[in-house]
Amino acid sequence: MPISLQKGQKVDLTKGNPTLKHVLVGLGWDVNRYDGGFAFDLDASAFLLGANGQTPNTDAFIFYGNLKHPSGAVEHMGDNLTGEGDGDDEQIMVDLTKIPDSIEKIAFTVTIYEAEQRRQNFGQVDNSFIRIVDNDTGKELIRYDLGEDFSIETAIVVGEIYRHGGGWKFNAVGSGFQGGLAALCANYGIETC
């Protein structure tokens, strides 16, 4: 049975799972009340961050246009253009043993593609979640259901994996942004997205 988190809660990933090496980060969502003539295309991304909370370079931004970090530590498993069906809509694989020493945190985000042009926001999205799975055993360790706290936001920092005391912890962030992917990139020190 996975640990179910609320916004702001933190949990240790490796203390109770010392053999944890390969993590599958699954992100999912459903589209609700919307009849604007455009399909919804949500995109998961990962930002590898240094101690200053910024990406050291554009290679540290993992998304549908840059699927794999040069270290092999983080890999996006591909863009789902519709989000239809049950389960994970997009997945990101993390190899904890390959994360460069200079990286202190990995932020997992979801944005709405062309949200402004399509007049879409996270108030029109239901059942958003992130889950952390031990990819070697298939065991779901953590699940964070975001709830319906968003109305005008077009980007969300869903959660973070971060270094702590020689191991790794997870933080259920659930923080919304207006301005989509560009706002997230600016927040994490990338000038153009």
LINUR-V636507 format. One line per field, one symbol per residue. ss: DSSP state (A for helix, B for strand, O for the rest). psi: psi as a letter, one per 20 degrees, with the letter a starting at -180 (. if undefined). A space follows every 10 residues. Layout:
ss=???
psi=???
This chain:
ss=OOBBBOOOOB BBOOOOOOOO OBBBBBBBBB BOOOOOOOOO OBBBBBBBBO OOOOOOOAAA BBBOOBOBOO OOOBBBOOOO OOOOOOOOOB BBBBBAAAOO OOOOBBBBBB BBOOAAAAOO OAAABBBBBB BBBBOOOOBB BBBBBOOOOO OOOOBBBBBB BBBBOOBBBB BBBBBBBOOA AAAAAAAOOO OOO
psi=pqppqrpiqq qpgigimijp goppopprrq pbnpmjiqqp oqpqrpopqa hjjqphrhhj opahinhpqh ijhpppjqpo ihjqrraphq qpppohiipq hiphqopprp rpplgghilq riijprkprq qppohhijpp gqpophaljq giqjqpogrq pqqokibprp pnflpqqqjb hhgggghjjp hp.
